[in-house]
Each structure stands twice: as C-alpha cells, then as structure tokens.
Amino acid sequence: MTGRAPEQVVIVGASAAGTAVALHLRTLGFPGSVLLVGDEPHLPYDRPPLSKQLLSGTWAEDRILLASQVELADQGIEAILGTRAVDVDCASRTVTLEHGRTLSYDALVVATGVSARRLEGTAGLQGVHYLRTLDDARTLAPRLAPGRRIVVVGAGFIGLEVAATACALGCQVDVIEVLDVPLSAKLGPWVGSRVQRLHEDHGVRFHTGTNVDELVNDGVHVTGVAIEGGTVIAADDVVVGVGTTPNTQWLEASGLPVSSDGVMCDVSCRVTAEVYAAGDVAAVLDPATGRPMRTEHRLNATEQGHAVARAIMKLGEPRAGLPFFWTDQYDVKIQMFGTPPPDAEFVVEIEETDPYRMVGSYRRSDRTEAVVGWNAAKLLMPFRRELLSAVEAGASRAV
C-alpha cells in the first residue's frame, strides 16, 4: 500500500472511535469503500448517557445514536452489525468475521473498545449487572425503582454515576470500594472526599477500604454482598464496576503488538503501515514517558478517530491534544483537563460557595499538569488554555 491511497478501509468496532473514523474519512473526501463492523446489532451509539440519561429514562434511545441508518447510507458507509471479527491475517490483509465472511482491506482500524471486568462467582447469577452496552442499560433500568436495594461494587466513574442515578430514582444505595477514598487514584483524596460527601448528602452509604468476600444468593438470584469483616449488605440487585479489559482476543494470532493493556501504537495511532488503533483499546506511546498509555475517555475516542482518518488520508501528523474527561453526578459536573501524576500536589485555585464551585490544579515541580473543576466550566477555561499552550510547546520542542 506504500505510496498509494487505500481503496478499502475496514473498521472493526462500531462505537465512538470507529464511527468517528468512518464519518471523518468522508468529511476529508475519502472516495473508497468504508466498512464498519460492530458486534452489537444496534446502530452506533454513545456510551456516556447509558449510566445517566438513558438509565434514568430522561432520554429516548434514538437520542444517543452516533449515526442513523440514513446517514450511514448517505455517506456510503457499509455497516456490518451484529457480527464479531474473529481473526485478521496481516499478510493477506483480510479480516474474518464469525460467520465466515472475509473482508479485504488496504487499511484496517482496530476500535474494538473494552469489556467490563467480571467479578468472580457472578456467572449465571441473576440480579448482577455490568454496564457497558445498550442491552445492559435496558436490563438494569427497570430494576431501579423506589425502595429497591442497589449495591454498587466499585466507586469509579461508572459506578458512582449509576449510584447517583439510582439514588435519584428513589433506590437505597450502598457503594463498596477497595480504596479508602473513592476516585483518589485518579483525582486525589481531596476531590475524592468531596465526591463521597456529595453522595452521602443524598443518602448513599459507603463501605470503603474493603473487598467483596462473596455474593450471597438463594441459588438463583443475588440477595446480598458480603464484605471483609463479615458484614452482609442486603441487595435486590448488584451493579459491578471494577474495571475493564481491552477487546484484543481476536488479534492474538495476528502478530500485531498486543498486550494485556491493548493494541500498541505510535502517537498517530499507527500500529503498522496498514493497521491503526483508536479509542479505549489503543495503547498510544506517550513521548513524555516512553510508555504506552490507554485513555478511556469519550472525547479521546473522537480525537483519535479523527487522527486515524487523517493518517489514512496522509494529511500529516495530528496536533498535540489535551486529555479531557467529565462526569455528571446529581447536579454536579466534574471536568478535568490533563492527566495528574500520582505524586502531584493538589492546590485549590478557586472556591466559591454560592453557587458552590471550585477549581483545583495538580502541580509537580512548579508545573501544572492538570486542572479539575466542579460546576466551573467557565472558570476552567484560562487554566485549560495555559495547559494546552504548554502541551503544544512541548510537542514543538520534541519535533
């Protein structure tokens, strides 16, 4: 393929990153064939609303679509849905689907995302939920009714968003977390403690610094969660959010650089001359540390999708970006720009009481590495500009 534009692009993974590649290729004027393969039968949809608006019933399902059937057809994108890719042969440049169909490619994009990590002892047990897909949300939503006892295992972003949604719907909610302070590994103990207080103010009960011993059940349905020390928390349903696993099993025999932490690629999301990776499954080499880094944030999926489309079209290297994520819990929006190092010092930059807002920075060696805001979108902007300027300056020096 060297020296000529690809004629057929196969994108495996029909979520945010894969759909962004497909649509952006057309925006950039790509004239060839674009095939978008998804293992779910649904049209491409957005995942962040699953734990919030869709779970609470405030949004209809069509509102989370990333592309309608009409849009895909108008853009000349062939969507092959409800089928899984099971193998790739890089020598012949072909992808095999589970029902035997073989797709030839000039450029292949791996955008298969991640799966929820399973809790031991939950296989076949009714009332245990994981929230990664539209079908997961459809199953869980009717269970969140006033008075029902919901236990959330894992106080990460998904777990806490589910806790907030369940609490707002009138459920009795308990959260179990192995860390002493929720989110402290990502946001630090100051912000993590504030998030915990927010939930406790709404009636959520926390059990921190502890592990799950077992899921108590009647042989068919879960009835409670036993934690260290012998305490059993009664449960009508249990929602598990204990991390994710990259979906790379189908690549094991491909010879591509795959590890337990995803598909290895360079800063342009290039794996080999003909293969790219984007989204949650992509482990992108971080020039600053020399280590691959996987970023499970929604906007990252779109940005990497656009970067891959540009690389396929040979339109130059992507601009340096600034990691960004947000989470909505109750009436609070928490936003972060940058990636705080574990040894960073947290400094409260702005704190207001009416309305209740704050901005904090994460500093290391007199350098601001990240900023976080609590209901402070406008207040964050000057800090974002400063961070972005530093990132772009660093990228220029690296060149």
C-alpha positions in Angstrom: 0.0 0.0 0.0 3.0 2.3 0.3 2.8 5.3 -1.9 -0.8 5.0 -2.9 -4.1 5.8 -1.2 -6.1 2.9 0.2 -9.1 1.8 -1.7 -10.9 -0.1 1.1 -10.9 0.7 4.8 -12.2 -1.9 7.3 -13.0 -0.5 10.7 -13.6 -3.2 13.4 -15.6 -1.6 16.2 -18.8 0.5 15.7 -18.7 2.7 18.8 -17.4 6.2 19.2 -13.9 5.8 17.8 -14.8 3.6 14.9 -17.7 5.7 13.9 -15.6 8.8 14.1 -13.0 7.3 11.7 -15.7 6.3 9.2 -17.5 9.7 9.2 -14.3 11.8 9.2 -12.9 9.8 6.3 -15.9 11.0 4.3 -15.6 14.6 5.6 -12.0 14.6 4.4 -13.1 13.4 0.9 -12.1 9.7 1.0 -13.5 8.2 -2.1 -13.0 4.5 -1.4 -15.0 1.8 0.4 -15.6 2.1 4.1 -16.8 -1.0 6.0 -17.8 -0.6 9.7 -18.0 -3.8 11.6 -19.8 -4.0 15.0 -20.5 -6.9 17.3 -23.8 -5.4 18.6 -26.9 -5.4 16.4 -27.6 -1.8 17.2 -26.6 1.3 15.2 -23.6 3.1 16.5 -24.5 4.8 19.8 -22.9 6.9 22.5 -22.0 5.2 25.8 -21.7 8.0 28.4 -25.5 8.5 28.6 -26.0 4.8 29.5 -25.3 5.4 33.2 -27.2 8.7 33.4 -29.9 9.9 30.9 -30.7 6.5 29.4 -30.7 4.7 32.7 -32.9 7.3 34.3 -35.3 7.4 31.4 -34.9 11.1 30.7 -33.6 10.4 27.1 -35.1 8.1 24.5 -32.7 5.6 22.8 -32.7 7.4 19.5 -31.0 10.4 21.2 -27.8 8.5 21.8 -27.3 7.5 18.2 -23.9 8.5 16.7 -25.1 7.9 13.2 -28.5 6.9 11.8 -29.1 4.3 9.1 -29.9 7.1 6.6 -26.7 9.0 7.5 -24.5 5.9 7.1 -26.2 5.1 3.7 -25.8 8.7 2.5 -22.1 8.6 3.4 -21.6 5.3 1.6 -20.6 3.5 4.8 -21.4 -0.2 4.9 -22.4 -1.1 8.4 -22.0 -4.8 9.2 -23.7 -5.1 12.5 -24.4 -8.0 14.9 -21.3 -9.9 13.9 -17.9 -10.3 15.5 -14.4 -10.2 13.9 -12.5 -13.4 14.9 -9.2 -13.1 13.1 -7.0 -10.9 11.0 -4.3 -12.0 8.5 -1.9 -9.2 8.1 -0.1 -10.9 5.2 -3.2 -11.2 3.0 -4.8 -8.1 4.6 -8.0 -9.8 5.4 -10.4 -9.9 8.4 -12.5 -12.9 9.1 -16.0 -12.5 10.7 -17.6 -15.1 13.0 -20.0 -16.4 10.3 -17.2 -16.9 7.8 -17.3 -13.8 5.7 -13.9 -12.4 4.8 -13.2 -8.7 4.3 -10.2 -7.4 2.4 -8.6 -4.2 3.5 -6.0 -1.7 2.4 -6.2 0.0 5.8 -7.5 -1.7 9.0 -8.7 0.2 12.1 -9.0 -1.6 15.4 -11.6 0.2 17.5 -13.0 -2.7 19.5 -13.0 -1.0 22.8 -13.1 -2.7 26.2 -15.3 -5.1 28.1 -16.3 -4.9 31.8 -14.1 -6.9 34.1 -16.2 -9.7 35.7 -16.4 -10.4 39.4 -15.6 -13.9 40.3 -18.6 -16.0 41.2 -21.2 -14.0 39.2 -21.6 -16.2 36.2 -25.2 -17.2 35.8 -26.3 -15.4 38.9 -29.4 -13.3 38.4 -29.5 -9.7 39.6 -25.8 -9.0 38.9 -25.3 -6.2 36.3 -22.5 -4.8 34.3 -23.0 -1.5 32.4 -21.1 -1.3 29.1 -23.7 -1.7 26.4 -27.2 -0.6 25.5 -28.6 -4.0 26.3 -27.0 -3.8 29.8 -28.8 -0.5 30.3 -32.1 -1.9 29.1 -31.8 -4.7 31.6 -30.8 -2.6 34.5 -33.2 0.4 34.1 -36.4 -1.4 35.1 -34.7 -2.6 38.3 -34.1 1.0 39.6 -37.4 1.6 41.3 -38.2 3.4 44.6 -37.3 1.4 47.6 -35.2 -1.2 45.9 -31.8 -2.0 47.4 -29.0 -1.5 45.0 -25.4 -2.3 45.9 -22.7 -0.8 43.6 -19.3 -2.6 43.7 -16.6 -0.2 42.6 -16.6 3.5 43.1 -15.2 4.5 39.7 -16.9 6.9 37.4 -19.4 4.4 36.0 -20.2 3.0 39.5 -20.7 6.5 41.0 -22.8 7.7 38.1 -25.0 4.6 38.5 -25.2 5.2 42.2 -26.3 8.8 41.6 -28.9 7.8 39.1 -30.3 5.0 41.3 -30.4 7.3 44.3 -32.3 10.0 42.3 -34.8 7.3 41.3 -35.5 6.5 45.0 -33.4 3.5 45.5 -31.5 2.6 48.7 -27.9 2.6 47.5 -24.7 1.2 49.1 -21.3 1.6 47.4 -18.4 -0.8 48.1 -14.9 0.4 47.2 -11.4 -1.1 47.9 -9.8 2.3 48.2 -10.1 4.3 51.4 -11.3 7.3 49.3 -13.3 7.0 46.1 -11.6 8.2 42.9 -8.5 9.1 44.9 -6.2 7.2 42.5 -7.4 9.4 39.6 -8.5 12.7 41.2 -6.6 12.6 44.6 -8.0 12.4 48.1 -9.3 16.0 48.3 -11.6 15.7 45.3 -12.4 12.1 46.1 -13.6 13.0 49.6 -15.7 15.8 48.2 -17.4 13.4 45.8 -18.1 11.0 48.6 -19.7 13.7 50.7 -21.8 14.7 47.7 -23.2 11.1 47.5 -23.6 10.8 51.3 -25.6 14.1 51.4 -28.0 12.3 49.0 -28.3 9.3 51.3 -25.7 6.9 49.7 -23.8 4.7 52.1 -20.2 4.0 51.5 -18.1 0.9 52.6 -14.5 1.9 51.7 -11.2 0.3 52.2 -12.7 -3.2 51.9 -13.1 -6.0 49.4 -16.0 -8.2 48.4 -15.8 -11.6 50.0 -18.7 -13.2 48.2 -22.1 -12.5 46.6 -24.8 -14.0 48.8 -27.6 -15.7 46.9 -30.5 -18.1 47.1 -29.1 -20.3 44.4 -30.7 -18.3 41.6 -30.7 -14.6 42.5 -28.3 -12.4 44.4 -29.6 -11.4 47.9 -26.6 -9.5 49.3 -22.9 -8.8 49.2 -20.6 -10.0 52.0 -17.6 -7.8 52.6 -14.4 -8.2 54.7 -15.2 -8.5 58.4 -18.4 -10.5 57.9 -20.8 -7.7 57.1 -23.5 -8.6 54.6 -25.2 -5.8 52.7 -28.7 -6.8 51.6 -29.3 -6.3 47.9 -32.1 -6.7 45.3 -29.6 -6.0 42.6 -25.8 -5.6 42.4 -24.0 -3.4 39.8 -20.4 -4.2 39.3 -17.9 -1.6 38.0 -14.4 -3.0 38.8 -12.5 -2.0 35.7 -12.3 -3.1 32.1 -10.4 -5.4 29.8 -9.3 -4.4 26.2 -11.1 -6.4 23.5 -8.0 -7.9 21.8 -8.6 -11.6 21.9 -9.4 -11.8 18.2 -5.9 -10.4 17.5 -3.9 -13.0 19.4 -2.7 -14.9 16.3 -2.3 -11.8 14.1 1.3 -11.0 15.0 0.2 -7.4 15.9 1.8 -5.8 19.0 -0.9 -6.6 21.5 -0.6 -6.8 25.3 -3.0 -7.1 28.3 -3.3 -3.4 28.1 -4.4 -3.0 24.5 -3.0 -2.6 21.0 0.4 -0.8 20.9 0.6 2.2 18.5 2.5 5.4 18.0 1.3 8.9 18.6 -0.5 8.9 15.3 -2.4 5.7 16.4 -0.5 3.7 13.8 0.2 0.1 14.6 1.8 -1.0 11.3 1.9 0.6 7.9 -1.7 -0.6 7.2 -3.1 -1.0 10.7 -4.3 1.6 13.1 -6.0 1.6 16.6 -8.3 4.1 18.2 -10.4 4.6 21.3 -10.3 2.6 24.5 -8.4 -0.3 23.0 -5.5 1.8 21.8 -2.3 1.9 23.9 -0.6 5.0 22.5 3.0 5.7 23.1 3.4 8.7 25.4 6.5 10.6 24.2 7.0 12.1 27.6 7.3 8.8 29.5 8.2 6.4 26.7 5.3 4.1 27.9 2.1 3.2 26.2 -1.0 4.8 27.7 -4.6 3.8 27.2 -7.2 6.6 27.7 -10.8 5.6 28.4 -12.5 9.0 27.9 -15.2 9.8 25.4 -13.6 12.8 23.7 -10.4 10.9 23.3 -12.2 8.3 21.1 -13.4 11.0 18.7 -10.0 12.8 18.6 -8.2 9.5 17.9 -10.8 8.6 15.3 -10.1 11.9 13.5 -6.3 11.4 13.8 -6.6 7.9 12.2 -8.7 9.3 9.4 -6.1 11.9 8.7 -3.3 9.4 8.8 -5.1 7.1 6.3 -5.5 10.1 4.0 -1.9 11.0 4.5 -2.7 14.5 5.8 0.1 14.9 8.3 0.5 14.3 12.0 -2.2 15.2 14.4 -1.9 18.3 16.6 -0.9 17.7 20.2 -4.1 17.3 22.3 -5.1 17.8 25.9 -6.7 14.9 27.7 -10.2 15.8 28.9 -13.0 14.0 30.7 -16.1 14.8 32.6 -18.6 13.1 34.9 -22.1 14.1 35.8 -23.4 13.1 39.3 -26.6 14.6 40.6 -26.5 18.4 39.8 -22.7 18.4 39.7 -20.4 18.3 36.6 -16.8 17.5 37.3 -14.4 18.2 34.5 -10.7 17.6 34.2 -8.1 18.7 31.7 -4.7 17.0 31.6 -3.5 13.9 33.5 -2.4 14.3 37.1 0.7 12.4 38.1 0.4 10.2 41.2 2.9 12.4 43.0 1.3 15.8 42.1 0.4 18.3 44.8 -3.2 19.4 44.7 -3.9 23.1 45.1 -7.3 24.7 45.4 -7.2 27.7 43.0 -10.8 28.9 43.2 -13.5 28.0 45.6 -17.0 29.6 45.7 -19.9 28.9 48.0 -22.8 30.5 46.1 -23.1 28.7 43.7 -20.9 26.0 45.1 -18.0 25.8 42.6 -14.3 25.0 42.7 -11.2 24.8 40.5 -8.1 22.9 41.6 -4.7 22.2 40.0 -2.3 19.3 40.1 1.3 20.5 40.3 4.6 18.9 40.1 7.9 20.7 40.2 6.2 24.1 39.9 4.5 22.9 36.7 0.7 22.5 36.4 0.0 19.0 35.0 -3.8 19.0 35.2 -6.8 21.0 36.4 -10.2 19.9 37.7 -13.4 21.9 38.1 -16.6 21.3 40.0 -19.5 23.1 38.3 -16.9 25.5 36.9 -16.8 25.2 33.1 -16.1 29.0 32.5 -13.7 29.2 35.4 -11.7 26.3 34.0 -11.1 27.9 30.6 -8.0 30.1 31.5 -6.4 27.0 33.1 -7.2 24.9 30.0 -5.6 27.5 27.7 -2.4 27.5 29.8 -2.2 23.7 29.8 -2.8 23.5 26.1 -0.1 26.0 25.4 2.4 24.0 27.5 1.4 20.8 25.7 1.8 22.4 22.2 5.1 23.9 23.2 6.4 20.6 24.4 5.3 18.9 21.2 7.1 21.6 19.1 10.3 21.0 21.1 10.0 17.3 20.6 9.9 17.8 16.8 
